[in-house]
Amino acid sequence: MPAPFSAQRRHVLAGIIAVLLVHPAMATERNTTQHEIAIVSGAFFPEVTFAQPGDRLIFVNFDETPRQIYKSKPGFVSPRLSQNESWSVVISSKMQGDFFGRSQRLTSDQTQALDSGDLVGDTLADSAQDGRIMRGGISFEQR
């Protein structure tokens, strides 16, 4: 009998499934682009989203675990997304950088600390058993 999938193989398989489920970026009528980001197996797919200010990120949670997505100063905090729920945010010119995922709801004090820049974003993020932090990124570089 073959050995069960390793954690790394499960993440690769989850990424392939996410790519098949998530639509490619689509242009809207206002000359902006929508980028769908899947949450699968405690990770963001794609891990880095190449966007421009004014583009919209649409997060879709395919995990059974509810997730909240956040980015520190300047940033955003999503509502808690249950399985198959989505949420979107329009990117500003100062939002380049990392965002994170968390299964526990952020408190109002944590949200204020993120907004003011007094709290490093990854300290609140979920991490896998191997220590990998649930992290995604926004890049304004052209791909």
N, C-alpha and C positions, 0 to 999 in steps of 0.2 A: 504494500500500500504506500503511495507516495506521501512524503512529508507534507504537512499543512503549509499553506502560503506563509512566507515570512512577512513581517510588518512592512518591509520595504516593498515587496511585491504587491501587497494589498493596497498600498498608497499609489503605486504605479497603475494598478488596475482601476482604482477609484478615479485617478486622473484621466484615464482613457474614457471611462464612462462619462465623467463630467464634460469632457470635450465634446463627446457625442450629443450630450443633452443641452449644452449651452449654445445658443445661436452666435454666429460671428457678429462683430461690431456692425451696427447698421446706422447709416446716415439718417438724420431727421430733416424735416423741411427747413429748419433754421440754420442749416449748415453746421450742426453739431453732430456728434457721434454718441451712440449708446453702447456701453461695454457691459456685457453680462459676466458676472463673476460667480461661480458656483462654490458652495461650501460643501465639501465631501470628505468624509473620514477625518474631520478636524483640520482641514487644510483649504486654502483658497486656490481655485483653478480659473484663470491662470494666476500664477503667483505674483507676477508683475504685469500691470496693465499700462500699456502705452497710450496715454490720453493727452488731451490739450485742455486748457482752461475753457469752461463752458460745456464740456462733454459731461454726459451723465453716466454714472456707474450704477448698475442694477445688480444687487446681491440677491442670490437665490439660495436658500438653505435646503440642501438635499439630505442633511444629517437628521437622524432621529433626535439628536440632542438640540434643544433650542440654543441659539447663538445670538450674541449682541456684538456688533461691529463698531469699532471706535478708532479714532485717530486723534493724536494729541495736537496741541497748538500749532497752527490753526487747524481745526479739524471738525469732526462730527461724531455723534453717537447715535446709533440706530436704535429703534425699539427692539425688543427681544423677538427674534424670528423663530417660529416653530417650523417643523418640517414642511417643505414646499411653499413657505411664505417668502415674499420678496420685499425689498426696500430699495429706494434709489436716492442718490445724492448728486447734485451738480458740482463739478469740480471748480474751485477758484484758482487763481494764479499762484496762491501760496500753499496749496495742498499737496505739492510733490512730497513723496516720502512714504514711510511705512504706515500701515494700518494693521489692526489686530482683531482677533476674535476671542470671545469669552462666553462660557456657558452660564456663568452667574451674572445676574443683573448688576450693573454699576450703581453704586449709591450716588446720591446727589453730591456728597462731598468729593467722591472720586471724579465725578463729571466736572465739577468746578476746578479741581486740581489739574485735570487734563486741559481744560480751557485756558487756565492761567499759565500753563507750562511748568507748574510746580511738581508734576508727576511724570515720570518716564513711562511711556505707553506700554512697553513690553512687560513691565512689572505686574500688570493686571491680566496679561494674556494667558489663555490655556496653553498647556504644553503636553506633548505626547510623552509616553513612557521613556522614550529615548532622549528626552529633554528638548526636542524640537519645538520651538514656540510657534503658535498659530499666527503667522505673519503674512501679509501681502504688501504690495507696493504700488505706488503710482509714479510713473516716470513721464516726463515731458519730452524725453529724447525720441527722435524718430526711429522707428524700428526698421 
